[in-house]
Amino acid sequence: MIRNKRTYLTVFVIMVLFGLVACSRQPAVLTFVSDLHTPQICGALPKQPDYQVRQFTFYISGLELLIDEQWQPVDFFPTEYQAEHTAMIDLTPHCDDASVQTQVQVPLAVGYHHFSSAEAIRFAIGVPFTHNHKDPLTQPAPLNESSMFWSWQRGYKFLRWDLQHNDTGHGWSFHLGSVGCTSASALRAPTQPCSSPNQVTISMKKDSNDGYIFVEAQKLLNDVNLDNSTGCMFHLPEEADCQPLLNHIQQPWITWLNR
């Protein structure tokens, strides 16, 4: 009888240990949520409900965790939406078709236990220069998304935000990417970094371990009159909204969310 009890106890301990090991190997996951997905205003801006979101997509790269006062680089777990160093976040609301899935979850190539030790997190909105000017037809996901590509010379749109007025059809767009990229033609990749890379670093304190990140898109539009603007796509120097948007995107519009 004692031997059986010891056997059961041994088996139980082994099972617990295996469970702990399995849990520690589970990848940590970041989940992005936004102010564009509340049931009352699905797809509409919280403060400008006459405008509907047509696309809201951005790339993140260079993710790091602050552990014991040291920033440690962390790769992404490769999926159909992300490669080792770059992930795509697609927060485009699909209010009329619930079957269309947005891309809001980012598995990390690090275990949950390691992730829980982090005090802060940071990443860039952008694509690394070494990948930014390659042919999207030969790139792995998520850099094979043609709607996010300008040209070999200019590279990718790091963030694409398209709006349309419900009644007038007036369109507004913010396409963030590198400018000042020099090469022989638009079909040639530059050999040196662009003069204005326009990659934005997002840094935040990690207040919990649930991995939820809140994207408050409305904050980007402070002091921007949508009715009197077509936005900023870095096509012309006189695009008046470019500088305000570049200023706002440096502010804390992406933050850690405690649920």
C-alpha positions as a Markdown table, in Angstrom:
| # | Residue | x | y | z |
|---|---|---|---|---|
| 1 | Met | 0.0 | 0.0 | 0.0 |
| 2 | Ile | 2.8 | 2.4 | 0.9 |
| 3 | Arg | 4.6 | 1.5 | -2.2 |
| 4 | Asn | 1.5 | 2.3 | -4.3 |
| 5 | Lys | 1.1 | 5.7 | -2.6 |
| 6 | Arg | 4.8 | 6.5 | -3.3 |
| 7 | Thr | 4.3 | 5.4 | -6.9 |
| 8 | Tyr | 1.3 | 7.6 | -7.3 |
| 9 | Leu | 3.1 | 10.5 | -5.6 |
| 10 | Thr | 6.1 | 10.1 | -7.9 |
| 11 | Val | 3.8 | 10.0 | -11.0 |
| 12 | Phe | 2.0 | 13.1 | -9.8 |
| 13 | Val | 5.2 | 15.0 | -9.2 |
| 14 | Ile | 6.5 | 14.1 | -12.7 |
| 15 | Met | 3.2 | 15.2 | -14.3 |
| 16 | Val | 3.3 | 18.5 | -12.5 |
| 17 | Leu | 6.9 | 19.0 | -13.6 |
| 18 | Phe | 6.1 | 18.2 | -17.2 |
| 19 | Gly | 3.2 | 20.6 | -17.0 |
| 20 | Leu | 5.4 | 23.4 | -15.7 |
| 21 | Val | 7.9 | 22.8 | -18.4 |
| 22 | Ala | 5.2 | 22.8 | -21.1 |
| 23 | Cys | 3.8 | 26.1 | -19.7 |
| 24 | Ser | 7.2 | 27.7 | -19.6 |
| 25 | Arg | 7.7 | 26.8 | -23.3 |
| 26 | Gln | 4.4 | 28.3 | -24.4 |
| 27 | Pro | 5.2 | 31.4 | -26.4 |
| 28 | Ala | 4.2 | 34.8 | -25.0 |
| 29 | Val | 1.6 | 36.6 | -27.1 |
| 30 | Leu | 0.9 | 40.3 | -27.6 |
| 31 | Thr | -2.7 | 41.2 | -28.4 |
| 32 | Phe | -3.5 | 44.6 | -29.9 |
| 33 | Val | -6.9 | 46.2 | -29.4 |
| 34 | Ser | -8.0 | 49.6 | -30.5 |
| 35 | Asp | -10.6 | 52.3 | -30.1 |
| 36 | Leu | -12.0 | 51.4 | -33.5 |
| 37 | His | -13.6 | 48.2 | -32.4 |
| 38 | Thr | -16.2 | 49.1 | -29.8 |
| 39 | Pro | -19.7 | 47.7 | -30.6 |
| 40 | Gln | -21.3 | 51.1 | -30.7 |
| 41 | Ile | -18.9 | 52.7 | -33.2 |
| 42 | Cys | -17.4 | 49.8 | -35.1 |
| 43 | Gly | -15.2 | 51.2 | -37.8 |
| 44 | Ala | -16.0 | 54.8 | -37.0 |
| 45 | Leu | -13.8 | 57.3 | -35.3 |
| 46 | Pro | -14.8 | 57.9 | -31.6 |
| 47 | Lys | -14.8 | 61.7 | -32.1 |
| 48 | Gln | -15.6 | 61.9 | -35.8 |
| 49 | Pro | -18.2 | 59.2 | -36.4 |
| 50 | Asp | -19.0 | 60.5 | -39.9 |
| 51 | Tyr | -15.8 | 58.9 | -41.0 |
| 52 | Gln | -15.4 | 55.2 | -41.6 |
| 53 | Val | -12.0 | 53.3 | -41.4 |
| 54 | Arg | -11.2 | 51.6 | -44.6 |
| 55 | Gln | -7.8 | 50.3 | -43.6 |
| 56 | Phe | -5.6 | 50.5 | -40.5 |
| 57 | Thr | -2.5 | 48.4 | -40.8 |
| 58 | Phe | 1.1 | 48.8 | -39.5 |
| 59 | Tyr | 4.4 | 46.9 | -39.2 |
| 60 | Ile | 6.4 | 46.5 | -36.0 |
| 61 | Ser | 10.0 | 45.3 | -35.7 |
| 62 | Gly | 13.0 | 45.4 | -33.3 |
| 63 | Leu | 11.0 | 44.3 | -30.3 |
| 64 | Glu | 12.9 | 44.3 | -27.0 |
| 65 | Leu | 12.1 | 43.5 | -23.3 |
| 66 | Leu | 13.6 | 45.2 | -20.3 |
| 67 | Ile | 14.7 | 42.6 | -17.9 |
| 68 | Asp | 17.0 | 43.3 | -14.9 |
| 69 | Glu | 17.6 | 46.8 | -16.3 |
| 70 | Gln | 18.9 | 45.4 | -19.6 |
| 71 | Trp | 17.1 | 45.6 | -23.0 |
| 72 | Gln | 17.0 | 42.2 | -24.6 |
| 73 | Pro | 16.0 | 41.6 | -28.2 |
| 74 | Val | 13.1 | 39.2 | -28.8 |
| 75 | Asp | 12.2 | 37.6 | -32.2 |
| 76 | Phe | 8.7 | 37.0 | -33.4 |
| 77 | Phe | 7.4 | 33.4 | -33.7 |
| 78 | Pro | 7.1 | 33.0 | -37.5 |
| 79 | Thr | 3.5 | 32.7 | -38.8 |
| 80 | Glu | 1.6 | 33.7 | -41.9 |
| 81 | Tyr | 1.4 | 37.2 | -40.5 |
| 82 | Gln | 5.0 | 37.7 | -39.2 |
| 83 | Ala | 8.6 | 36.8 | -39.9 |
| 84 | Glu | 11.4 | 36.5 | -37.4 |
| 85 | His | 12.0 | 40.3 | -37.2 |
| 86 | Thr | 8.8 | 41.9 | -38.6 |
| 87 | Ala | 5.2 | 41.5 | -37.7 |
| 88 | Met | 2.1 | 43.0 | -39.3 |
| 89 | Ile | -0.8 | 44.4 | -37.2 |
| 90 | Asp | -4.1 | 44.8 | -39.0 |
| 91 | Leu | -6.8 | 46.6 | -37.0 |
| 92 | Thr | -9.0 | 47.2 | -40.0 |
| 93 | Pro | -12.6 | 46.8 | -38.7 |
| 94 | His | -14.8 | 44.5 | -40.8 |
| 95 | Cys | -18.1 | 45.4 | -39.3 |
| 96 | Asp | -20.2 | 43.9 | -42.1 |
| 97 | Asp | -18.4 | 40.6 | -42.3 |
| 98 | Ala | -17.5 | 39.0 | -39.0 |
| 99 | Ser | -15.9 | 36.1 | -40.8 |
| 100 | Val | -13.0 | 38.3 | -41.9 |
| 101 | Gln | -10.2 | 38.0 | -39.3 |
| 102 | Thr | -8.1 | 41.0 | -38.3 |
| 103 | Gln | -4.5 | 40.3 | -37.4 |
| 104 | Val | -4.1 | 41.4 | -33.8 |
| 105 | Gln | -2.1 | 38.7 | -32.1 |
| 106 | Val | 1.7 | 38.5 | -32.1 |
| 107 | Pro | 3.3 | 35.3 | -30.7 |
| 108 | Leu | 6.8 | 35.9 | -29.5 |
| 109 | Ala | 9.8 | 33.5 | -29.8 |
| 110 | Val | 10.1 | 33.6 | -26.0 |
| 111 | Gly | 8.4 | 31.6 | -23.3 |
| 112 | Tyr | 5.7 | 33.1 | -21.0 |
| 113 | His | 8.0 | 32.8 | -18.0 |
| 114 | His | 10.7 | 34.9 | -19.6 |
| 115 | Phe | 8.1 | 37.4 | -20.8 |
| 116 | Ser | 6.6 | 37.7 | -17.3 |
| 117 | Ser | 10.1 | 38.8 | -16.0 |
| 118 | Ala | 10.1 | 41.9 | -18.2 |
| 119 | Glu | 9.5 | 45.4 | -16.7 |
| 120 | Ala | 9.0 | 47.2 | -20.0 |
| 121 | Ile | 8.6 | 46.6 | -23.7 |
| 122 | Arg | 9.6 | 48.6 | -26.8 |
| 123 | Phe | 9.4 | 48.2 | -30.5 |
| 124 | Ala | 9.6 | 50.2 | -33.7 |
| 125 | Ile | 6.7 | 51.0 | -36.1 |
| 126 | Gly | 8.6 | 50.3 | -39.3 |
| 127 | Val | 10.5 | 47.8 | -41.4 |
| 128 | Pro | 14.3 | 47.4 | -40.9 |
| 129 | Phe | 16.3 | 49.0 | -43.7 |
| 130 | Thr | 17.8 | 45.6 | -44.7 |
| 131 | His | 14.3 | 44.4 | -45.6 |
| 132 | Asn | 12.5 | 47.7 | -46.5 |
| 133 | His | 13.6 | 48.0 | -50.1 |
| 134 | Lys | 13.3 | 44.4 | -51.4 |
| 135 | Asp | 10.9 | 43.1 | -54.0 |
| 136 | Pro | 7.6 | 42.2 | -52.1 |
| 137 | Leu | 6.9 | 39.4 | -54.6 |
| 138 | Thr | 9.9 | 37.5 | -53.3 |
| 139 | Gln | 9.5 | 38.5 | -49.6 |
| 140 | Pro | 8.1 | 36.2 | -47.0 |
| 141 | Ala | 4.9 | 37.1 | -45.1 |
| 142 | Pro | 4.1 | 39.7 | -43.9 |
| 143 | Leu | 6.3 | 41.7 | -46.3 |
| 144 | Asn | 4.5 | 40.2 | -49.3 |
| 145 | Glu | 1.5 | 42.5 | -48.8 |
| 146 | Ser | 1.4 | 44.7 | -51.9 |
| 147 | Ser | -1.0 | 47.2 | -50.4 |
| 148 | Met | 1.7 | 48.2 | -48.0 |
| 149 | Phe | 4.5 | 48.7 | -50.6 |
| 150 | Trp | 5.4 | 52.0 | -52.3 |
| 151 | Ser | 8.4 | 51.1 | -54.5 |
| 152 | Trp | 11.9 | 49.6 | -54.3 |
| 153 | Gln | 13.3 | 53.1 | -53.8 |
| 154 | Arg | 10.9 | 54.2 | -51.1 |
| 155 | Gly | 10.2 | 50.8 | -49.5 |
| 156 | Tyr | 7.1 | 50.0 | -47.4 |
| 157 | Lys | 4.4 | 51.9 | -45.8 |
| 158 | Phe | 5.1 | 51.4 | -42.2 |
| 159 | Leu | 1.6 | 52.5 | -41.3 |
| 160 | Arg | -1.4 | 52.8 | -43.6 |
| 161 | Trp | -4.6 | 54.5 | -42.4 |
| 162 | Asp | -7.4 | 55.2 | -44.8 |
| 163 | Leu | -10.7 | 57.0 | -43.9 |
| 164 | Gln | -13.8 | 57.9 | -45.9 |
| 165 | His | -16.7 | 60.2 | -45.1 |
| 166 | Asn | -20.0 | 58.3 | -44.9 |
| 167 | Asp | -22.0 | 60.9 | -46.8 |
| 168 | Thr | -19.6 | 62.9 | -49.1 |
| 169 | Gly | -17.1 | 60.1 | -49.9 |
| 170 | His | -14.3 | 62.5 | -49.0 |
| 171 | Gly | -11.1 | 60.4 | -48.4 |
| 172 | Trp | -8.3 | 61.0 | -46.0 |
| 173 | Ser | -5.1 | 58.9 | -45.7 |
| 174 | Phe | -2.0 | 58.7 | -43.6 |
| 175 | His | 0.7 | 56.6 | -45.1 |
| 176 | Leu | 3.9 | 56.6 | -43.0 |
| 177 | Gly | 7.2 | 55.5 | -44.5 |
| 178 | Ser | 10.8 | 56.6 | -45.2 |
| 179 | Val | 11.5 | 59.6 | -47.3 |
| 180 | Gly | 14.7 | 61.0 | -48.8 |
| 181 | Cys | 15.6 | 57.6 | -50.2 |
| 182 | Thr | 18.2 | 58.0 | -53.0 |
| 183 | Ser | 18.7 | 55.5 | -55.8 |
| 184 | Ala | 19.1 | 55.5 | -59.6 |
| 185 | Ser | 15.3 | 55.1 | -60.1 |
| 186 | Ala | 12.1 | 54.2 | -58.3 |
| 187 | Leu | 12.8 | 50.6 | -59.4 |
| 188 | Arg | 16.2 | 50.5 | -57.6 |
| 189 | Ala | 16.8 | 50.0 | -53.9 |
| 190 | Pro | 19.0 | 52.6 | -52.1 |
| 191 | Thr | 22.3 | 51.4 | -50.8 |
| 192 | Gln | 22.3 | 53.9 | -47.9 |
| 193 | Pro | 19.6 | 54.6 | -45.3 |
| 194 | Cys | 17.0 | 57.2 | -46.3 |
| 195 | Ser | 17.6 | 60.8 | -44.9 |
| 196 | Ser | 14.3 | 60.6 | -43.0 |
| 197 | Pro | 13.7 | 56.9 | -42.0 |
| 198 | Asn | 10.5 | 57.9 | -40.1 |
| 199 | Gln | 10.6 | 54.8 | -37.9 |
| 200 | Val | 8.8 | 55.4 | -34.7 |
| 201 | Thr | 9.9 | 53.8 | -31.4 |
| 202 | Ile | 7.1 | 52.8 | -29.0 |
| 203 | Ser | 8.1 | 52.2 | -25.4 |
| 204 | Met | 5.9 | 51.4 | -22.5 |
| 205 | Lys | 6.0 | 50.1 | -19.0 |
| 206 | Lys | 4.6 | 46.5 | -18.7 |
| 207 | Asp | 2.2 | 46.7 | -15.9 |
| 208 | Ser | 0.8 | 43.2 | -16.1 |
| 209 | Asn | 1.5 | 39.9 | -17.9 |
| 210 | Asp | -1.6 | 39.5 | -20.0 |
| 211 | Gly | 0.0 | 41.1 | -23.1 |
| 212 | Tyr | -2.7 | 43.5 | -24.2 |
| 213 | Ile | -1.7 | 46.6 | -26.0 |
| 214 | Phe | -4.1 | 49.5 | -26.6 |
| 215 | Val | -4.0 | 51.5 | -29.8 |
| 216 | Glu | -5.7 | 54.8 | -29.5 |
| 217 | Ala | -5.9 | 55.9 | -33.1 |
| 218 | Gln | -8.0 | 59.0 | -32.4 |
| 219 | Lys | -5.0 | 60.6 | -30.7 |
| 220 | Leu | -3.2 | 60.9 | -34.0 |
| 221 | Leu | -5.9 | 63.2 | -35.2 |
| 222 | Asn | -5.5 | 66.0 | -32.6 |
| 223 | Asp | -5.6 | 69.4 | -34.4 |
| 224 | Val | -6.3 | 67.7 | -37.8 |
| 225 | Asn | -9.4 | 68.9 | -39.7 |
| 226 | Leu | -10.4 | 65.8 | -41.8 |
| 227 | Asp | -12.9 | 67.8 | -43.8 |
| 228 | Asn | -10.3 | 70.2 | -45.1 |
| 229 | Ser | -7.5 | 67.8 | -45.7 |
| 230 | Thr | -6.6 | 64.7 | -47.8 |
| 231 | Gly | -4.0 | 63.6 | -45.2 |
| 232 | Cys | -0.4 | 62.9 | -45.5 |
| 233 | Met | 1.2 | 60.4 | -47.9 |
| 234 | Phe | 4.6 | 62.2 | -48.3 |
| 235 | His | 3.9 | 62.9 | -52.0 |
| 236 | Leu | 4.2 | 66.7 | -51.9 |
| 237 | Pro | 6.1 | 69.1 | -49.6 |
| 238 | Glu | 2.9 | 71.1 | -49.1 |
| 239 | Glu | 1.0 | 68.3 | -47.3 |
| 240 | Ala | 0.2 | 70.4 | -44.3 |
| 241 | Asp | -0.9 | 67.5 | -42.0 |
| 242 | Cys | 2.4 | 65.6 | -42.3 |
| 243 | Gln | 4.2 | 67.5 | -39.5 |
| 244 | Pro | 1.2 | 67.3 | -37.0 |
| 245 | Leu | 0.8 | 63.6 | -37.6 |
| 246 | Leu | 4.6 | 63.0 | -37.2 |
| 247 | Asn | 4.4 | 64.9 | -33.9 |
| 248 | His | 1.4 | 63.0 | -32.7 |
| 249 | Ile | 2.8 | 59.6 | -33.6 |
| 250 | Gln | 5.7 | 60.3 | -31.2 |
| 251 | Gln | 3.2 | 60.7 | -28.4 |
| 252 | Pro | 1.9 | 57.8 | -26.2 |
| 253 | Trp | -1.0 | 56.6 | -28.5 |
| 254 | Ile | 0.0 | 53.0 | -28.0 |
| 255 | Thr | 0.0 | 51.9 | -24.4 |
| 256 | Trp | -0.1 | 48.9 | -22.1 |
| 257 | Leu | -3.6 | 47.8 | -21.2 |
| 258 | Asn | -4.6 | 46.3 | -17.9 |
| 259 | Arg | -7.7 | 44.2 | -18.3 |
